Structure formats: C-alpha cells, structure tokens
Amino acid sequence: MNHSRWKLKREKELGADHSETEEIRAERAEIRLAMAFAKAVYDRRKELGLSQSDVAERAGLTQAKVSRIEGADAVPTLPLLRRLARALDASLSIAMDEEQEEVVFVARTAA
C-alpha cells in the first residue's frame, strides 16, 4: 500500500467513527508552525547564499542549533527569532489562525 492510500484510509477512519481530540489538533498545529518556521529559515538562508555556519556566526549560535531549527527540532524563543531575523537581513512575519500558519522573512530594503 502506498503512502497516499494510508492517508486516505486514515481520513476515512477519522470521518467515520473517530475524531481528533483538541490535544492532537493543538499538537498538529505546533508541528505545522515549527515546520513553516524551519522552511522559512532554510529558504531565506539559501536565498542569501549562506551556509548554516554563516547564519550561526551572524546570529551568535552554533551550526548545530541552526540545523535543529531548520529541522523543526527546536522551539525558538522571541529573542532567538530576533537574532535570526537580523542574521538573515530580514524582518519576520508570523501569521496564525485556526487553519494555517505562515512564517515569512521579508528582506530589508536598502535605505
């Protein structure tokens, strides 16, 4: 059975007799947000042509910490978000609602 069939089976099961608990929905939302943030960091770093070590040096972090952030394995604090935004020469925009999470680094314009 391929992966898409697993998903369809799971969706059918959830629709029939099962419903996700609020706790599971909250956990899924946290995971989506962590993944959205990880992707935003990765995309901006690649856009700038920087290595993880470069970003780490600019942000005062270790390369391993940047790797954990890009792997969605670390929960960033507000000060860390600020340091990463500065290191990536961007402002950080985070939008969240019930259905989606969006994380975007917006390049700073030259003054």
Buried (B, 14 or more C-beta within 10 A) or exposed (E): EEEEEEEEEEEEEEEEEEEEEEEEEEEEBEEBBBBBBBEBBBBBBEEBEBEBEBBBBBBEBEBEBBBBBBEBEBEBEEEBBEBBBBBBBBEBEEEEEEEEBEBBBEEEEEE
